Amino acid sequence: MARTRLAAFLIGMASFFSIVAGQLRPMPAGGLPGDLFALGIASKIRTDCNSTASASSDFGRIMEAAPEAVLHPATPADIAALIRFSASSPVPFPVSARGQGHSVRGQSLAPGGVVVDMCMLGRGHHRINVSADYVDAGGEQLWVDVLRATLKHGLAPRSWTDYLQLTIGGTLSNAGIGGQAFRHGPQIANVHELDVVTGTGEMVTCSREYPISRSLRQTTGASQRRASEQRHNGAAHLTVQTPPRLCVRVVLLEHVVAFTRDQELLISKQASEAGFDYVEGQVQLNRTLTKVPKSTPFFSEADINKLAGLASETGSGAIYFFEAAMYYDETTAPSVDQKLEMVLAQMSFVPGFVFTKDVTYFQYLDRVRVEEAVLRSAGVWDVPHPWLNLFVPRSRILDFNAGVLKGILGGDNPVGLILMYPMNTAKWNSQMTAVTPPTGGDVFYTVGLLRSALSADELERLQRENQSVLPFCDKEGIECKQYLPYYTSQDGWQRHFGAKWSNIAQLKAKYDPHAIMSRGQRVFPLPGVPAASTATT
């Protein structure tokens, strides 16, 4: 399979994982160079308060930093022109690309610089082209629109995130993970080509055949499958034929040992041959069951009451369940139940706690959109999200569960969820800058503490708990790695990247020598740029 050699954790353009603690301060220079407004892109630069205010925060609602301006690009060339101008300025200003602004620690912010509103690219039409074996789409396009476009041809990309209201460029810059990654790898592993804009304003195409390891996120524009073909849109993502429906089983277990063992069975070669296409586990802290909605897109009110009753009876502090899905069509429908039952017979689920739902492919992939509507109506969507995502070695996942989930978070009662599911290490390319646990073996776990804060006090507590997790892991020798990493010093970044650090530093120096892009993550500190200050709430 052709795979892009991409530095997925962008050291360049405003990535969705560049993070700093507290409030970002703008450049000390005070304003943008006046010559910027003499360029041909001047009419596309917005400096009004409404434009800059909308680009001053993100989904995390923890960081705030106002840009001096926002660019509404019509073409990738507009973005390249902006970056070239900054790179040639006596004091280069930061440039950050913003898709849906779904970063959680200010990754898409550009204090004192220019935010590029990626969603303005190709405004008025979807830059999505579907062929027999790949989809060619602009980096600003939403995954939900890619899904709609490809399904019209009976096709779809193979690997998805759980939330589809995100841009292609945003998720690819973070590798992009979800319940299909155990089988197909992260989203970036399924990309044939990318067009990017470097930190010098150069527009280039990269692929496995024509490798150019990137230190920045995809921003454009145009994909070139072969040099002789017409250039189209942006990311050429491999696709497969997609059955119209899938059967989903949610299986509940009382103990973490059975929970991890059964999930590992589902992602094993044995279960893969049975045809499972999606596996993703969750941990439900007992106290949070009393705070969930009366019903969800999957669970009825009676189901939730049943779950709460079991949690009360066990007194274990947590219950565990996972979703396992199998795709099917008319020809394979008769064998679906038989295959599911064959694997379930080997599991240790609680009798009476296997829930089944049959849905269309689109309904399932876009299910979080329904949950979003519920949270919005309850007023708990546009709130701070102090999320923490980790890759944990398989050999230490039970220790992590005991020390973190039942220990540090044992008295927790937040809005949100905790994900815990395994990945096959072999599906991850060592050339990616996404860092997996050094002692992960054949399997490692993704753990997502996706919690929301409904008050300033709760935000402070959740952040304090998050800050306790990594020191605990270090003390106990649990060699976990952050996914969407957050460090406030270059030493922290060097420890995170380990042996990859030297190569990453070389890429930064080559492709973004003026450190224009993603300054907020502070991987490469700049002389004269103020340090981050602590946010006040």
TATA-V636576 format. One record per residue. N is the residue number from 0. SS is DSSP state (A for helix, B for strand, O for the rest). NEAR is the number of other ideal C-beta (glycine too) atoms within 12 Angstrom. D_CENTER is the distance of its C-alpha to the mean C-alpha in Angstrom with 1 decimal. Layout:
n: <N	N>
ss: <SS	SS>
near: <NEAR	NEAR>
d_center: <D_CENTER	D_CENTER>
This chain:
n: <0	1	2	3	4	5	6	7	8	9	10	11	12	13	14	15	16	17	18	19	20	21	22	23	24	25	26	27	28	29	30	31	32	33	34	35	36	37	38	39	40	41	42	43	44	45	46	47	48	49	50	51	52	53	54	55	56	57	58	59	60	61	62	63	64	65	66	67	68	69	70	71	72	73	74	75	76	77	78	79	80	81	82	83	84	85	86	87	88	89	90	91	92	93	94	95	96	97	98	99	100	101	102	103	104	105	106	107	108	109	110	111	112	113	114	115	116	117	118	119	120	121	122	123	124	125	126	127	128	129	130	131	132	133	134	135	136	137	138	139	140	141	142	143	144	145	146	147	148	149	150	151	152	153	154	155	156	157	158	159	160	161	162	163	164	165	166	167	168	169	170	171	172	173	174	175	176	177	178	179	180	181	182	183	184	185	186	187	188	189	190	191	192	193	194	195	196	197	198	199	200	201	202	203	204	205	206	207	208	209	210	211	212	213	214	215	216	217	218	219	220	221	222	223	224	225	226	227	228	229	230	231	232	233	234	235	236	237	238	239	240	241	242	243	244	245	246	247	248	249	250	251	252	253	254	255	256	257	258	259	260	261	262	263	264	265	266	267	268	269	270	271	272	273	274	275	276	277	278	279	280	281	282	283	284	285	286	287	288	289	290	291	292	293	294	295	296	297	298	299	300	301	302	303	304	305	306	307	308	309	310	311	312	313	314	315	316	317	318	319	320	321	322	323	324	325	326	327	328	329	330	331	332	333	334	335	336	337	338	339	340	341	342	343	344	345	346	347	348	349	350	351	352	353	354	355	356	357	358	359	360	361	362	363	364	365	366	367	368	369	370	371	372	373	374	375	376	377	378	379	380	381	382	383	384	385	386	387	388	389	390	391	392	393	394	395	396	397	398	399	400	401	402	403	404	405	406	407	408	409	410	411	412	413	414	415	416	417	418	419	420	421	422	423	424	425	426	427	428	429	430	431	432	433	434	435	436	437	438	439	440	441	442	443	444	445	446	447	448	449	450	451	452	453	454	455	456	457	458	459	460	461	462	463	464	465	466	467	468	469	470	471	472	473	474	475	476	477	478	479	480	481	482	483	484	485	486	487	488	489	490	491	492	493	494	495	496	497	498	499	500	501	502	503	504	505	506	507	508	509	510	511	512	513	514	515	516	517	518	519	520	521	522	523	524	525	526	527	528	529	530	531	532	533	534	535	536>
ss: <O	O	O	O	O	B	O	O	O	O	O	O	O	O	O	O	O	O	O	O	O	O	B	O	O	O	O	O	O	O	O	O	O	A	A	A	A	A	O	O	O	A	A	A	B	B	O	O	A	A	A	A	A	A	O	O	O	O	O	O	O	O	O	O	O	O	O	O	B	B	B	O	O	O	O	A	A	A	A	A	A	A	A	A	A	A	A	A	O	O	O	O	O	O	B	B	B	B	O	O	O	O	O	O	O	O	O	O	O	O	O	O	O	B	B	B	B	A	A	A	O	O	O	O	O	O	O	B	B	B	O	O	O	B	B	B	B	O	O	O	O	B	A	A	A	A	A	A	A	A	A	O	O	O	B	B	B	O	O	O	O	O	O	O	O	O	B	A	A	A	A	A	O	O	O	O	O	O	O	O	A	A	A	A	O	O	A	A	A	A	B	B	B	B	B	B	B	O	O	O	O	O	B	B	B	B	B	O	O	O	O	O	O	B	O	O	O	B	O	O	O	O	O	O	O	O	O	O	O	O	O	O	O	O	B	B	B	B	B	B	B	O	O	O	B	B	B	B	B	B	B	B	B	O	O	A	A	A	A	A	A	A	A	A	A	A	O	O	A	A	A	A	A	A	O	O	O	B	B	B	B	B	B	B	B	A	A	A	A	A	O	O	O	O	O	O	O	O	O	O	A	A	A	A	A	A	A	A	A	A	A	A	A	A	O	O	O	B	B	B	B	B	B	B	B	B	B	B	O	O	O	O	A	A	A	A	A	A	A	A	A	A	A	A	O	O	O	O	O	O	O	O	O	B	B	B	B	B	B	B	A	A	A	A	A	O	A	A	A	A	A	A	A	A	A	A	A	O	O	O	O	O	O	B	O	O	O	B	B	B	B	B	B	A	A	A	A	A	A	A	A	A	A	A	A	A	A	A	O	O	O	O	O	O	B	B	B	B	B	B	B	B	B	B	A	A	A	O	O	O	O	O	O	O	O	O	O	O	O	O	O	O	B	B	B	B	B	B	B	B	B	B	B	O	O	A	A	A	A	A	A	A	A	A	A	A	A	A	A	A	A	A	A	A	A	A	O	O	O	O	B	B	B	O	O	O	O	O	O	A	A	A	A	A	A	A	A	A	A	A	A	A	A	A	A	A	A	A	A	A	A	O	O	O	O	O	B	O	A	A	A	O	O	O	O	O	O	O	O	O	O	O	B	O	O	O	O>
near: <20	24	34	43	30	47	48	49	45	53	46	49	56	54	50	50	46	48	45	41	27	26	26	43	28	31	33	16	22	12	20	34	25	12	14	30	22	14	27	19	32	21	14	29	35	27	24	15	15	12	24	31	18	22	42	30	33	39	34	39	29	40	40	30	41	30	44	37	38	39	49	32	39	25	30	42	26	36	52	34	31	48	48	27	35	45	29	21	27	12	24	35	40	48	58	54	56	53	42	30	36	38	46	42	47	47	48	53	51	49	40	34	49	52	50	52	38	48	36	31	41	31	19	9	15	28	39	38	31	31	24	16	22	36	44	42	46	44	50	44	45	33	43	33	29	46	38	24	32	37	27	17	22	17	28	40	47	36	38	42	40	35	30	35	31	41	47	54	54	48	45	55	54	41	45	44	42	40	39	42	42	42	37	36	34	44	44	47	38	42	50	38	45	53	48	48	50	43	43	30	35	29	30	31	39	40	31	25	18	20	21	27	33	46	42	52	55	55	54	47	40	35	39	28	32	18	12	7	17	14	24	29	42	48	52	45	52	35	34	26	19	30	28	23	25	36	36	37	34	35	39	40	34	28	25	33	18	25	38	36	26	37	44	33	31	43	42	23	16	16	30	25	14	29	29	39	41	39	46	43	42	39	44	39	36	31	23	32	33	19	23	32	24	17	17	26	24	29	31	16	14	13	28	25	18	24	36	26	20	28	30	17	16	22	13	26	27	36	40	45	44	43	38	45	40	41	33	29	21	11	11	21	19	11	18	31	20	18	29	31	19	20	31	30	16	20	31	24	32	28	13	13	29	29	27	24	24	23	26	23	35	28	23	37	39	31	33	31	25	24	28	25	18	23	27	15	13	19	12	27	25	20	27	36	39	39	40	40	37	40	43	46	32	34	22	31	41	26	26	39	32	23	27	39	40	27	22	29	36	22	16	33	24	34	33	34	31	38	38	41	41	42	45	33	29	21	33	36	28	20	25	37	44	44	35	43	36	25	22	29	22	22	35	42	49	49	43	34	40	35	36	33	33	26	16	18	14	25	28	20	25	37	33	19	29	39	20	22	34	31	17	26	32	16	14	22	17	34	29	39	37	36	41	42	41	41	30	27	19	22	14	25	32	20	21	37	31	20	14	28	24	13	22	38	24	18	36	39	20	24	36	42	27	31	38	44	53	47	49	52	48	35	41	32	23	28	9	15	27	22	21	32	18	17	26	11	21>
d_center: <22.5	21.8	18.7	17.6	18.2	15.5	14.7	11.0	10.7	12.8	16.0	17.1	16.0	14.1	10.6	7.7	8.4	12.2	13.6	17.2	19.2	21.3	22.3	22.1	25.5	26.3	28.2	31.8	33.2	33.3	32.3	31.5	34.2	36.6	36.7	33.2	34.7	37.2	34.7	34.4	31.0	32.6	32.8	29.0	28.5	28.3	29.6	30.5	29.3	27.4	25.3	24.6	24.1	21.4	19.4	20.3	17.6	14.0	12.3	12.9	16.6	17.5	18.0	20.4	21.6	23.7	23.7	27.2	26.2	23.7	24.0	24.0	24.1	25.9	25.3	23.3	26.7	26.5	23.4	25.2	28.3	26.7	25.3	28.6	30.4	28.4	28.9	32.6	33.1	35.1	32.2	29.0	26.7	22.9	20.8	17.3	15.4	14.0	12.6	12.0	11.8	8.8	8.5	10.3	12.8	14.2	12.1	13.3	16.8	19.9	22.7	26.0	24.6	23.2	20.0	19.5	18.8	17.1	17.7	21.4	21.4	23.4	24.0	26.1	25.1	22.2	21.9	21.2	23.6	23.8	26.0	27.1	24.4	21.6	20.1	20.3	18.3	17.8	14.5	15.0	15.3	13.3	12.2	14.7	17.4	16.7	17.2	20.4	21.8	21.4	22.8	25.9	26.6	25.8	22.8	19.0	16.2	15.9	12.3	10.0	7.0	9.1	9.0	10.5	11.5	8.9	10.3	10.4	10.5	7.5	5.1	8.0	8.2	5.5	7.1	5.1	6.4	8.7	12.5	13.8	12.4	15.6	17.6	16.0	13.6	10.0	9.9	11.1	14.0	15.2	15.7	19.4	19.5	17.9	19.9	19.1	21.0	21.8	22.8	26.3	25.8	26.3	24.8	24.3	23.0	21.6	21.6	22.7	26.3	26.1	23.8	22.9	20.2	18.1	17.4	15.6	13.2	14.5	16.4	19.0	21.1	22.9	22.5	25.5	25.8	29.1	31.1	33.7	31.4	30.7	27.5	25.3	21.8	18.9	16.6	18.8	16.7	18.9	19.9	22.0	24.5	23.2	25.5	25.7	25.2	23.8	25.2	23.0	24.4	23.3	25.1	25.9	27.1	28.9	28.2	25.3	27.3	27.6	24.0	22.7	25.7	25.2	21.5	22.4	25.2	23.0	20.9	24.1	26.1	28.6	26.3	24.5	28.0	28.4	25.6	22.6	19.6	17.0	17.0	15.0	16.8	17.0	19.3	21.4	23.4	26.8	27.2	24.2	25.7	28.3	25.7	23.9	25.0	28.2	26.4	23.0	22.2	22.9	25.2	28.5	30.2	32.5	29.6	28.1	31.6	32.1	28.9	30.0	33.5	32.3	30.3	33.5	35.6	33.7	33.3	30.9	28.4	25.5	25.3	22.9	21.9	19.8	19.3	20.7	21.0	23.3	23.7	27.3	29.7	33.4	34.5	32.3	32.5	35.6	34.0	30.7	32.3	34.2	31.3	29.3	32.4	33.1	29.9	30.0	33.6	32.3	30.1	31.0	29.8	31.9	34.5	34.0	30.3	28.9	27.6	27.4	26.2	26.7	24.5	23.9	20.9	19.7	20.4	18.3	15.1	15.5	16.6	14.1	15.7	18.9	17.7	16.5	20.1	21.5	19.7	20.7	24.2	24.4	23.3	20.4	17.4	18.2	18.5	17.0	13.8	14.3	11.3	11.5	9.5	11.9	13.1	16.7	19.6	21.1	24.5	23.6	21.4	24.6	25.3	21.9	22.5	25.9	25.4	22.1	21.7	25.5	26.4	24.4	22.9	26.0	27.3	24.1	24.2	21.2	19.5	16.3	15.4	14.9	13.2	14.9	15.0	16.1	15.1	17.8	17.9	19.8	16.9	15.3	17.0	18.6	18.5	14.7	14.2	11.5	14.1	15.0	17.8	21.2	22.9	20.5	23.0	22.3	19.7	17.2	15.3	11.8	12.7	10.6	13.0	11.7	15.0	16.6	19.8	22.7	25.0	25.3	26.7	23.9	21.3	23.6	23.9	20.2	19.5	22.6	21.5	18.2	20.4	22.6	20.2	19.9	23.7	24.4	22.5	24.4	27.6	27.3	26.3	23.0	21.2	17.6	14.9	12.1	8.5	7.3	11.2	13.7	17.2	20.2	22.4	22.6	24.0	20.9	18.9	21.7	21.7	17.9	18.3	21.7	23.5	20.9	21.7	24.8	23.3	20.4	23.2	25.2	22.5	22.0	25.8	26.2	23.6	23.3	26.6	26.9	23.4	22.9	19.1	16.7	19.6	17.9	16.2	19.8	19.3	22.5	24.7	27.1	30.8	31.7	28.3	28.4	26.3	24.0	25.9	25.2	24.1	26.7	26.1>
